[in-house]
């Protein structure tokens, strides 16, 4: 019985280290995305008309404030 517990414990320990290693590697592969470098032109699906409308607002006003709760819809 003691031998089986040691084998199971060792197997769980190995699995834990494998998972921890995989998580570390996944975080290293993530690209560094800074919100300061994101433009409305980077958003997929933005049409030329929408870009023209945004440029017209930029020419007309000094600033533009858009508020929305944090969610997937706000992107």
C-alpha positions in Angstrom: 0.0 0.0 0.0 2.8 2.4 0.8 4.6 1.7 -2.5 1.4 2.5 -4.4 1.0 5.8 -2.6 4.6 6.8 -3.5 4.1 5.9 -7.1 0.8 7.9 -7.3 2.4 10.8 -5.5 5.4 10.8 -7.8 3.1 10.6 -10.9 1.0 13.6 -9.6 4.2 15.6 -8.9 5.4 15.0 -12.4 2.0 15.9 -13.9 2.0 19.1 -11.8 5.5 20.1 -13.0 4.5 19.4 -16.6 1.4 21.6 -16.3 3.4 24.4 -14.6 6.0 24.3 -17.3 3.3 24.4 -20.1 1.7 27.5 -18.5 5.0 29.2 -18.3 5.8 28.6 -21.9 2.3 29.8 -22.9 2.8 33.1 -21.2 6.2 33.6 -22.9 4.6 33.2 -26.3 2.0 35.9 -25.8 2.7 39.0 -27.9 3.2 42.3 -26.1 0.2 44.3 -26.9 0.2 47.9 -25.6 -3.0 49.9 -25.7 -1.0 53.0 -26.7 -0.2 51.4 -30.0 -3.7 50.3 -31.0 -5.5 52.3 -33.7 -9.0 52.1 -34.9 -7.5 51.1 -38.3 -6.2 47.9 -36.6 -9.7 46.6 -35.9 -10.8 44.0 -38.4 -13.9 44.9 -40.4 -13.6 48.7 -40.2 -14.7 50.1 -43.6 -13.4 53.1 -45.5 -16.6 55.0 -44.8 -16.2 54.5 -41.0 -12.5 55.6 -41.2 -13.7 58.7 -43.1 -16.3 59.4 -40.5 -13.8 59.1 -37.7 -11.3 61.4 -39.5 -14.1 64.0 -40.0 -14.8 63.9 -36.2 -11.1 64.3 -35.6 -11.0 67.4 -37.8 -14.1 68.9 -36.2 -13.3 68.3 -32.5 -10.2 68.5 -30.3 -11.1 65.4 -28.3 -13.6 62.5 -28.4 -14.6 60.6 -25.3 -16.2 57.2 -25.6 -17.3 55.4 -22.5 -18.5 51.8 -22.2 -18.3 49.1 -19.6 -15.4 46.6 -20.0 -16.6 43.7 -22.0 -16.1 42.1 -25.4 -18.6 44.5 -26.9 -16.4 47.5 -26.1 -13.7 46.3 -28.4 
